[in-house]
Amino acid sequence: MKVDSRITWDLNNAGAEARALEELGYTGLKSIETAHDPFLPLLVAAQTTSSVELITGIAVARSPMNLAQLGHDLNAASNGRFVLGLGSQIRPHITKRFSMPC
């Protein structure tokens, strides 16, 4: 059975937290996009862990090229452990939060 946990957005603690969760037996670490970028904590976690999957749960789908590059780089940094979870947003969030047209 696979069991995931959420990882902190606090970059100063993400590495130690990720290592501790991996040692406890978690199989995946999820970083969610709420008030913070979901990718940076996973990069820190990639540097301090060796077996857990590193998952965005979710990242908001924006620029396809930007997401492709981020996903490729995180997958390389984690030796193939990155899982890109994407989600959509409603029009007001897209236009106000991300300053993008719909």
C-alpha positions as CSV (number, residue, x, y, z in Angstrom):
1,M,0.0,0.0,0.0
2,K,1.2,3.5,-0.9
3,V,0.8,6.2,1.7
4,D,1.5,9.9,0.9
5,S,1.9,12.9,3.2
6,R,1.8,16.6,2.5
7,I,5.1,18.4,2.8
8,T,5.6,21.9,4.2
9,W,6.0,24.9,1.9
10,D,8.6,26.3,4.3
11,L,11.8,25.9,2.4
12,N,14.0,26.1,5.5
13,N,12.3,23.0,6.9
14,A,11.2,21.1,3.8
15,G,14.4,19.0,3.5
16,A,14.4,17.8,7.1
17,E,10.7,17.1,7.0
18,A,11.0,15.2,3.8
19,R,13.8,13.0,5.1
20,A,11.8,12.3,8.4
21,L,8.7,11.4,6.4
22,E,10.7,9.1,4.2
23,E,12.2,7.4,7.2
24,L,8.7,6.9,8.7
25,G,7.8,4.9,5.6
26,Y,5.8,7.3,3.5
27,T,5.9,6.5,-0.2
28,G,5.0,9.9,-1.5
29,L,5.2,13.6,-0.6
30,K,2.7,16.1,-2.0
31,S,3.2,19.8,-2.3
32,I,0.0,21.7,-3.0
33,E,-0.4,25.1,-4.8
34,T,-2.3,27.3,-2.5
35,A,-0.4,30.4,-1.3
36,H,3.0,29.1,-2.3
37,D,4.7,27.5,-5.3
38,P,4.4,23.7,-5.1
39,F,7.6,23.0,-7.0
40,L,10.3,24.5,-4.8
41,P,9.7,22.3,-1.7
42,L,9.8,19.2,-3.9
43,L,13.2,20.3,-5.2
44,V,14.5,20.6,-1.7
45,A,13.0,17.2,-0.8
46,A,14.6,15.7,-3.9
47,Q,18.0,16.6,-2.5
48,T,17.4,15.0,0.9
49,T,15.5,11.8,0.0
50,S,16.1,8.8,-2.1
51,S,12.9,6.8,-2.5
52,V,9.7,8.8,-2.0
53,E,7.7,10.0,-4.9
54,L,7.6,13.8,-5.1
55,I,4.1,14.9,-6.2
56,T,2.4,18.2,-7.0
57,G,-1.1,17.8,-5.7
58,I,-2.0,20.0,-7.6
59,A,-0.1,22.6,-9.6
60,V,-2.3,25.0,-11.5
61,A,-2.0,24.5,-15.3
62,R,-0.5,27.6,-16.7
63,S,2.1,27.8,-19.5
64,P,2.6,24.4,-21.0
65,M,6.2,25.1,-21.8
66,N,7.0,26.3,-18.3
67,L,5.4,23.3,-16.7
68,A,7.1,20.9,-19.1
69,Q,10.5,22.4,-18.2
70,L,9.8,22.4,-14.5
71,G,8.5,18.8,-14.6
72,H,11.5,17.7,-16.6
73,D,14.0,19.4,-14.3
74,L,12.4,18.0,-11.1
75,N,12.2,14.6,-12.6
76,A,15.9,14.8,-13.4
77,A,16.8,16.2,-9.9
78,S,14.8,13.4,-8.2
79,N,16.1,10.6,-10.5
80,G,12.7,9.9,-11.9
81,R,10.6,10.3,-8.7
82,F,8.6,13.4,-9.7
83,V,4.8,13.1,-10.5
84,L,3.2,16.1,-12.0
85,G,-0.4,16.6,-10.8
86,L,-2.2,19.3,-12.7
87,G,-5.5,21.1,-12.1
88,S,-7.5,23.9,-13.7
89,Q,-8.7,27.1,-12.1
90,I,-11.8,29.3,-12.4
91,R,-11.6,32.4,-14.6
92,P,-11.3,34.9,-11.7
93,H,-8.3,33.1,-10.2
94,I,-6.6,32.8,-13.6
95,T,-7.1,36.5,-14.4
96,K,-6.6,38.0,-10.9
97,R,-4.1,35.6,-9.2
98,F,-2.0,34.8,-12.3
99,S,-2.7,37.9,-14.5
100,M,-3.4,35.7,-17.5
101,P,-6.1,36.0,-20.1
102,C,-8.7,33.2,-20.4
